[in-house]
Amino acid sequence: MSAWHAKRTEEVLKELGTGRRSGLSEAEAGKRLGRYGRNELEHQEPDGMLRRFLAQMRDPMILVLLAAAILSLLASGGEDWIDAVIILVIVVVNAIISISQEDSAEKALEALRNMSAPLAKVIRDGGLRRVETALLVPGDILQLEAGDLVPADARVLEAHSLKADESSMTGESVPVSKEACGALPADTPLGDRRNMLLSATVITGGNCTCVVTGTGMDTEVGRIAGMLMEEGDGETPLQRKMAEISKTLSFVCLCVCAVMFGVGLLQGKELLDMFMTAVSLAVAAIPEGLPAIVTIVLALGVQRMVKRGAIVKRLPAVETLGCAGVICSDKTGTLTQNKMTVVDIWTIGGRHRQECLTIGALCNDTVLTYSPGGEIATAGDPTEAALAAAAWREGLDKNELEWSQPRRAELPFDSERKLMSTVHPLAGGGFRVMVKGAPDVLLDRCRTALGRVGKTPLNGPLRRDILRANEDMAQRALRVLGTAYQDIPALPERLDSDVLERGLTFVGLAGMMDPPRPEVKRAVEQCYGAGIRPVMITGDHRLTALAIAKELGIFRPGDLAVTGEDLDFMPQEMLEQDVEKFSVYARVSPEHKMRIVKAWQKRGKVVAMTGDGVNDAPALKAADIGCAMGLSGTDVAKGASDMILTDDNFATIVSAVEQGRGIYANIKKAIHYLLSCNIGEIITIFFATVLDFAQMPLVPVQLLWLNLVTDSLPALALGMEPVEEGIMKERPRAAHESLFAHGFAFRLAWQGAMVGLLTLAAYMLGEYVLGTPGAADGVANTMAFATLTMCQLFHAFDVRSEHHSLLHIGIFSNKAMNKAFLVGMAMQLAVLCLPPLQLVFDTVPLDAAEWACVLALAAAPVVICEIGKRWGRREGFHPASSGRR
């Protein structure tokens, strides 16, 4: 892409082969259309529905589930098909959910393609005509005015009070002035190229003639579209964890089943019986409900987050937030209120504040309207709107002032003069010229100043005081405007700057800024407490960004700030090495944002990125979790993101991180519960086989029933646990950290062994103590079946918190868990006590002593796990540390 901003105007026209007045001929435009293509963004055709569905089937967990469905049918001889149907339904539902949410990149590109005006005014063959924007070519001469959407990148040839809103491309919070200046340095940042117009931005004031320099994919917005197409969808940490569980679980189950099958054959047992038992164990050991449970837990988390102002587009993104270690945030509208506000008025001696605000309100094109609640609304330039609102707050209604002092003449703002003037009648006769503009320019046109006792000559010391006040405001990153006036007896015949803007009386300075959101400072403190690094990335100027970052606590002692220009000379390897030193990035381009995100990812951090503009879209897509602004965000940004903030608030992201951590903890609890119970089942069957019990503690149909009762409702109830206290005092977990780290594998092992040994104890009591040895009357089998099922239902309460006691979190505080326990217990008691079901599930009635043993053994995990938690707390394990500090 040529550096058109760095060439002289005539050089640009010559290189593009066009005429300033005549433009291109229709014939030449047709040739160039064939050479450059239509002024549209490229896009990739999406795969068909069948291909996308089959792609979902390659997931390791899905393959395991499909195998489980087949094994379930084999285990029952094809008669018990319900389990297989449930598995297949889970597979299909998960595939549909994934397909419906995987089109974010295509939606982003579609929004980019639609960000063009349908027709543009073009000079061709020396005449002005309207042409479809898709047919524009490099070399076309465009005419644009206020309200027009810029249809292609263009070099400004002529401009009159031209302003453009480039916030979607550069992040600049207020409209920027454009002019037909000469060549700029080649390394001029995108936001400072005042002689260029960018495709997909909006003309907010004035008019211009410009020459098209780039169309379609050769524009700045086209470059962004290309970056979006190149950036694929990466796996979330949760998806990696699920793949890890699938592989580990499949391998362990198959090994145990194979060993058990082999041992049984060596012991001379029936081949078919051992095959059926091994298959049943495999079905029971594989938690086929896990993907559905994870999806439901994520969906519940999404519902909670909507109430807090965050809409999640991709379910796994909810959990990804929980391990975010860096939040790269845009400044305007996210950290700030996105509303320019006058925060300081300076006048000599502080005596002429009202006069300063009156000039600010009258020398002003803002439209002021009233809302039913007595508030005001402003429409117009943000700087002028801030002045009108400041006057209103101090009792000066712009509309009333204009009614009493109507505007009789004006000199509009000009980027060369840097001033605006309006003329208003005075009550006693004559007129007052009211002027506002850049303080240094204004001072050069003033002879006097309103001092402590009225007008005084603008001498050297007084001038220095004014300049010092201006410098003080500038150092605080305020946008400063000076106000002045002069009284004239009559309207002059010639209205120009030399007549109206000379011999002025200086009144005061107005300093304004886009103030920080009040709740963000606390959210930033919460980030640091949670081990999350907040970073500001903005297209605004360095001084402005630093002032806001310091006030919010983002920029701390020892931190560094860097500009996009600095990054241009910094190799990526150096940025990756030093990225932790920088907390503020100013005047950055889309490429810079991508580089910053990837540098943090190279350091092993999970990165959340916020943004609202077209220029943010590539970084939003590259980040682990992209957060677009719902109020101010463009469709492109929303399409490229994983989450949309409905209130455009940084504090909402921090709240979402807390929810994400809670959701991951709940998913982990569900996995903990399912795997520890499955380990108990495997241990029970495995040791019964190896020790050559007279009969198996569990028959295949009981294993399948057990799977239905314990693998669903209790696991779902664990997903509804509230966020545990202290979760935002933990360090974020590493993205590639194993699910089985920090003692999790050990807890699974000993708790699974506990469940299995308690079940074997129930069998031994039924076989050798309470029953008649060798009677094969089914008592031992029924006791083992009852104990294993009920033991798992009780164990669900233990898993509600890894470290806190049940008494601390409240035994009955999770209503969903209480209901799941009661439903599961009722289902199990029906199988154990109702004669028709006893016949189906090979159970027999138990007497009081046998029931007492079953209930004591089933409830034992609660006592054992409470002792284990107490020991863990005594040894120094705490949820706020848990090995991650």
C-alpha positions, 0 to 999 in steps of 0.5 A: 500500500503506497504512502499517499500521505507522504507524496506531494499533491501533484505527484499523487495526481500524476501517479494516479493518472487523473486530472483535478478538474476532469477526473477519469474518463468512463473508458479509463474507469472501466479499464481500472475496474477490471484491473483493481476489481470492485470497491468491495471487501473479499470474503470466504464462502462458508462451508456447507451445513453438512461439512460443518456438522461433520467437523464437530464429530472430530472432537475427541469427547464426541468420539468417546460419546459415540463409542459409548452409545455403541457400547451401551447397545451392545451391553443390553443386546440392543434392548436397552436403547434409551442410554444410547439415544440420550448420548446421541441427543447430547452429541447433536445438541452440542453440534448445533450449539457450536455451529450456531455460534461459530460465524463471528468472523464472517459476520464481522466481514459482512459488517465491513462490506456493508460500511459503504454509501450506495452512491458517491459524487464523482467527476468523470469526463469533466462532469459531476455524476453519481456512481455506485461506490462499488464501481469506484477506482483509484484516480476517481475525483470525489466530492464529499460533504457533511454527513457523507460516509467516505467510500474509499481511501482518498487524498484531500485536494481541496477542503473547507472547514473539513472534519471527519469522525475517524473514531472507528478507525483510529480511536480518536474521541473527537472529530479531526480536522482535515486539510489539503496540505502537502506531503507529510513524513512517511512514518506519520501515524494513521490518526495524524494523516490530516491530508487523507480520508479513510474508507468507512469514516464519516464527514462531520463538517465542511466539504472537500474534493479528494482523489481516490487512492485505494479501493476494496482490499487496498484500503485501510479498512480492507487491510483490517478485513484481511487481518480478520480473515487470516486470524482463525478461531483458537481453542479456548482453555476449556476446550483444551481441558475437555479434550485432555479429559476425553483422552485421559478418561478414554485411555484409563477406561479402556485399559481397566476394562481390558485388564478386567476382561483378561483377568476374568478370562484367566479365572475361567469366567464366561466370555460373554458375561465378562464382555458384557460386564466390561462394556457396562463398566466402560459405559458407566465410567465414561461420563457421557453427560459431561458435555451437556452439563458443561454446556448447561453450566455455561448457559446458566453463567451467560444468563447471570452475565446478561443481568450484569451487562454482558452478552456472551456470543460463544459459550466457552468464552464465559470460562475463558474470562476466568483465566484472563491475566491481562485486560487490554482496554480502550480508553474512550467510553470504556474507561471514560464516560465518552462525554467531553466535560468542562472540568476547569474554568480559569479567569484572572482573579477568578472574577469573570467565570460567567462571562467566559461561559457566556462566550462559550455558549453563544460562540457555539453551534451546539443544539440544546434540547430539553428532556421530560425530566428537566435534563438537557441533551446536546447535539453537535461537536463534543467540545462545543457540547461540553461548553454549552452543558457547563454554561447550563450547570451554572444557570446560563441556558444557551437557548435563552441567551440566543433569544436575547442575543441572537447571532447576526454574523459569524466566522466559522472555525478554520483549522488554519486560524484555529478560531471561531467568532460570532457577532451578537447585538448589545442591549445598549446598542452596538455589537459584541464579537465573541471569539473562542479558539486555541489559547496561544493564537487567541492571545496574539490577537488580544490587547487587553484582558478582563482583570480583577478591576475590569479591563487591563492592558495585556502586559508581559506578566499577565500574558505569562500568567495566562500561558502558565495556566494554559500549560498547567491545563495541558499537562493535565491532558485537558483540551483547552479553549480560550475566550475573548471579545470585542465591542463594535459600534456596527456590523462591518461591511467586510466580515473577515478575521482581520476586522473581527478578530483583532484588538480583543479582550481576553476573558478566560480559559476552559479546560475539558476532558472525557472524564473517567467513569467513577466505578472504574478505579475500584475495578482496576484495584480489583484487577490488581488484587486478582492478579490481572494486569489492566493495560490501556490501548488507545488511539488518543494522544499520549498525554491524554492517555497518561493522565487518565491512566494515572488517575485510574491507577492503571499507570503505576510507579515504574510503568512505561508508556509507549506510542505507536510510533515507538512500536514501529521501531520496536521488533516484535521480539523486543516487545514480547520481552518488555511487554510487561513494562508497558501499561499505556499504549497511545496513538496505536494502529490496528497492527499495533493492537494485534502485536500487543495482544500476541506479545502478551499471549507469547508470555503465556497470558490469557488476554481479554481485549475491549474495543468499539471501532473497526480498527479494534476488530483484528485485535478483538478476534486475536485476543482470547476473549474479545469484548465489544462495546454494545452502545458505541461499538460498530457492527464490525467490532461486535461481529469479531468479539466473543462478548458484548458489553451493553453498558460499555463499562470496564467494571462490567468486564471485571464483574464478568471475570469474577463470574467466569472464575465461578463458572470454571470452578463449578464446571470443575466441581461437576467434573470432580463429582463425575470422575470421582464417582466413576473411579469408585465404580471402576475400583468396585468392579475391578477389585471384585474381578481380581479378587474373584468374588462369587458374584459381581457386586453390580450387574450391567443393568445396575451400572446403566441405572447408576449412570442415569441417576448419579451422572445428571441432576447432582452434576447440574446442581453443582453448576448452580453453585454461587461464586465462592468468596475470595475467588477474586483474590486468587491469581489467574490460572495459566491457560495451559495449566492441566485440569489435574494440577494443584492436587486435583488428581490426588483428590479424585483418586482418594475420593474415588477410592473412598467411594469404591471401598465403601461399596466393597465394604457394603458387599462384604458385609452383605456377603459374609456378615449379614447374609448367608455366605455362598447363598447367592441370595442377592443381598450383598449385590443389593447392598453394594448397589444401594450403597454406591448410588446413595454414596454418590448422592451424598458425595455431591454435597462434599464437592460443593467446595474444595476447601470450605466446610459444608457448615460454612457455605450452608448445607442447604444453601444450594436449592438445586442440590437439595432437589437433585438429592431428593429426586435421586434418592426417590428414584433409587428407593423405588428401584430398591423397594418396589417389587416390579422394579426389583425384578428388572434391576435384580434387587432384593428387599433389605432388613433393618440391619442391612438398611442401617449399614447401607445408610451409614456407609453411604453418608460416610463420605460427608464425614470423611471429606469434612475431616479432609478439608479441615486437615487441608486448612490446617496444613495451609491450603486455602482457596485464595492460594491453592498453589496459584500465588 
